[in-house]
Structures are given as structure tokens and as C-alpha cells.
Amino acid sequence: MDGVQISLGSFLDYVRSTPRGCAGIVRDQREIYLDETSMAWAFYGPFRLALRRAVTSPDALEIIAAAVRQARPVQQQHFRELQVGFQRWWQRARVTGVPMTSGCWRSGDLAITVSERSSLALRHPDGRLEVVLPYLKEPQLEADSANLALRVLEQAMPGLLPGATPMVLDVRRGRPFRLRRNANRAELDALLAAETAKYLTHWSAVA
């Protein structure tokens, strides 16, 4: 099997799924990645774009509000929930968007990409930098799943924004996730190795 490349967001969807749901997720993702005409990325695309513009704007809340107003009927409820969560987080975040580059983290035959188009880079007032993966989906994100994505971000960070730390933002709930200083990284790496091997097994099985 040739190497497989997916986004960190897609991998997060996989690791937070139930065992029964994993095969279905990979089947759907395989169709998306191998079908160049797929429009599956388009649903949250306008909101992702609005997020990137908002964090570098003096009027972030209006940019997000405009994305909600311009949403298609099928997007409206989702975008409104994202708007509420973003506003809750933004009003206490006090950060400014900064440039970053895309990068990649590999485990065996699986490459997990972190794109500047779907991530945010932020500077805090004290100069701290963070690279943020926004989680936009409806199911609530739990810490165990977020920690795996955070560890991928942490290991990919030299190619994304040197010196930055990772954060995953559950946008609907305005909830940031960060790795604790005493997080057991060896354990996280073992879990990542298991999850990436399982993903590749599912990918081959649904071919």
C-alpha cells in the first residue's frame, strides 16, 4: 500500500469516534481524499475562512457574524452555534493572529497534515505563540481525543511555527484544550502509534 495522507482534523474525527463508527469514517474519508470532485470540504469552509480572517481583524465578531448571515440554510444552525462559542472564547482570549506555515507529522505509512488554511496561529499579549486546530463538528470534544491531536501538533511544531505551543479549540463550546506540563508523552506516543496503525488497517480493509 502506498502512503496515506490525511488532515489532522480528519484524524481527530477518527480517534474521537466509537469503535463501530471508525470503519465508516475511514470509508467516507477515503472517498473524499480519492475523489477530486468531492465537495465534502465545502460545508465548514466558509467558517474556517472567517476564523482565519477574524483573528487578524480589529472587528473579529463582525467577520464571524457575516459568515453566519451568508451561510446556506443547511449551514445556518451549525454556523450560529459556532458563532456563539467563538464569541465566548474570543472575548477572553486577547490574542492576535500571526502567520504560520503548513506542516506534516508521520507515523509509518500515515502522514497527518496541518494546513495553514485550516489552523490558526496566535500571539498572546505576553508574546507566547500558539498554533490552534479549530474543532467545528457537533459532537462534544473530549480531552482524551484532543490530547492525541495536541501531541501531533506538538511534534509537528518546528515546521509550523517554531517556539509555539499547541491548542485545540472546540469552537461550538468555546473550550480550549492544551497539554498539561506533566502529560505523559510516552503514553500519548504509544496511543498515537496504535491509532495510526488501526487507521491504516481500516483504510486497507475498505479499499
C-alpha positions in Angstrom: 0.0 0.0 0.0 1.3 3.5 -0.9 1.4 6.0 1.9 -1.8 7.6 3.1 -2.1 11.3 3.8 -5.0 12.9 5.7 -5.5 16.1 7.7 -5.2 16.4 11.4 -8.9 17.3 11.6 -9.8 14.0 9.8 -7.6 12.1 12.2 -9.2 13.8 15.1 -12.7 12.7 13.8 -11.4 9.2 13.7 -9.9 9.0 17.2 -12.9 10.5 18.8 -15.3 8.1 17.1 -16.7 4.9 18.6 -15.2 1.6 17.6 -18.2 0.8 15.4 -18.0 4.2 13.7 -14.3 4.1 12.8 -14.6 1.9 9.7 -17.4 4.1 8.4 -15.4 7.2 9.0 -12.4 5.9 7.1 -14.7 4.7 4.2 -16.1 8.2 3.9 -12.7 9.8 4.2 -11.2 7.5 1.6 -13.9 8.6 -0.9 -13.3 12.2 -0.1 -9.5 12.0 -0.4 -9.5 9.9 -3.6 -12.4 11.8 -5.3 -11.0 15.1 -6.6 -14.6 16.3 -7.3 -15.8 15.8 -3.7 -17.4 18.8 -2.1 -17.3 17.3 1.4 -14.8 20.0 2.5 -17.1 22.8 1.5 -19.6 22.7 4.4 -17.4 24.3 7.0 -15.1 26.0 4.5 -16.7 29.5 4.8 -16.5 29.4 8.6 -12.8 28.2 8.6 -12.0 31.2 6.3 -13.9 33.5 8.5 -11.9 32.3 11.6 -8.6 33.0 9.8 -9.7 36.5 8.9 -11.3 37.2 12.3 -8.2 36.6 14.4 -6.2 39.2 12.4 -9.1 41.8 12.3 -10.0 44.6 14.7 -13.6 43.5 14.1 -13.4 39.8 14.6 -17.0 39.3 15.8 -18.5 41.1 12.7 -16.5 38.9 10.4 -17.9 35.8 12.0 -21.4 37.3 12.0 -21.1 38.0 8.3 -20.2 34.3 7.7 -23.4 33.3 9.6 -25.5 35.7 7.5 -24.1 34.4 4.3 -24.5 30.7 5.2 -26.7 28.5 3.2 -29.9 27.3 5.0 -28.4 23.9 5.8 -25.4 25.6 7.4 -27.2 28.3 9.3 -27.8 26.4 12.6 -24.3 25.0 12.7 -22.7 28.4 12.0 -24.8 30.1 14.6 -23.7 27.6 17.2 -20.1 28.1 16.1 -20.6 31.9 16.3 -21.8 31.7 20.0 -18.9 29.5 21.0 -16.3 31.7 19.2 -17.6 34.8 20.8 -17.5 33.3 24.3 -13.8 32.3 23.7 -12.7 35.4 21.8 -13.9 37.8 24.4 -11.5 36.3 27.0 -8.7 35.2 24.6 -7.0 38.6 23.9 -4.9 37.2 21.1 -3.7 38.3 17.7 -3.4 36.2 14.6 0.1 35.7 13.1 1.5 33.8 10.1 2.3 30.1 10.1 3.2 27.5 7.6 1.7 24.1 6.8 3.5 21.0 8.0 3.2 17.3 8.4 3.7 14.6 11.0 4.3 10.9 10.0 3.8 7.6 11.6 4.7 4.7 9.4 2.7 4.9 6.2 0.4 7.6 7.5 1.1 11.3 7.0 -1.0 13.7 9.0 -1.0 17.2 7.6 -1.6 20.5 9.4 -2.6 23.2 7.0 -2.3 26.9 7.4 -5.7 27.1 5.7 -7.5 25.1 8.5 -5.4 26.1 11.5 -4.7 29.4 13.4 -1.5 30.8 14.7 -2.0 33.2 17.7 0.2 35.6 19.7 -0.7 36.3 23.3 -0.1 39.7 25.0 2.9 38.3 26.8 4.5 37.1 23.5 3.5 33.4 23.8 2.7 31.8 20.5 0.1 29.0 19.9 -0.9 27.0 16.9 -4.6 26.1 17.1 -6.6 23.4 15.5 -10.3 24.5 15.4 -12.7 21.7 16.0 -16.0 22.6 14.4 -18.1 19.4 14.5 -21.3 19.0 16.5 -20.3 16.2 18.9 -18.6 17.5 22.0 -14.8 17.0 22.0 -13.3 15.1 25.0 -9.8 15.6 26.4 -8.6 12.1 25.6 -9.1 12.7 21.9 -7.9 16.3 22.0 -4.7 15.2 23.7 -3.8 13.0 20.7 -4.2 15.9 18.3 -2.3 18.1 20.6 0.6 15.7 20.6 0.7 15.6 16.8 0.7 19.4 16.8 3.5 19.5 19.3 5.7 17.2 17.3 4.9 19.0 14.0 5.5 22.4 15.6 9.1 23.1 14.3 7.7 23.1 10.8 4.6 25.1 11.6 5.7 27.9 13.9 8.9 27.3 15.9 8.6 28.1 19.6 4.8 27.9 19.6 2.7 25.5 21.7 -0.4 23.6 20.6 -4.0 24.2 21.3 -7.2 22.5 20.1 -10.3 24.7 20.3 -13.8 23.2 20.5 -15.4 26.2 18.8 -19.0 25.5 19.4 -18.4 25.4 23.2 -15.6 28.0 23.2 -13.4 25.4 25.0 -9.6 25.4 24.6 -7.6 22.2 25.2 -3.9 22.3 26.0 -1.5 19.6 27.0 -0.6 19.7 30.7 3.0 20.2 31.5 3.1 16.8 33.2 1.3 15.0 30.4 2.7 11.5 29.9 4.0 12.0 26.3 5.4 8.4 26.1 1.9 7.1 26.7 0.4 9.5 24.2 3.0 8.4 21.6 2.1 4.8 22.2 -1.6 5.6 21.8 -0.8 7.5 18.6 1.1 4.6 17.2 -1.8 2.3 17.9 -4.4 4.7 16.4 -2.4 5.3 13.2 -1.8 1.6 12.7 -5.6 1.0 13.2 -6.4 3.8 10.8 -4.2 2.2 8.1 -5.8 -1.2 8.7 -9.2 0.3 8.2 -8.0 2.2 5.1 -6.8 -1.1 3.5 -9.9 -3.0 4.6 -12.4 -0.6 3.0 -10.4 -0.4 -0.3 
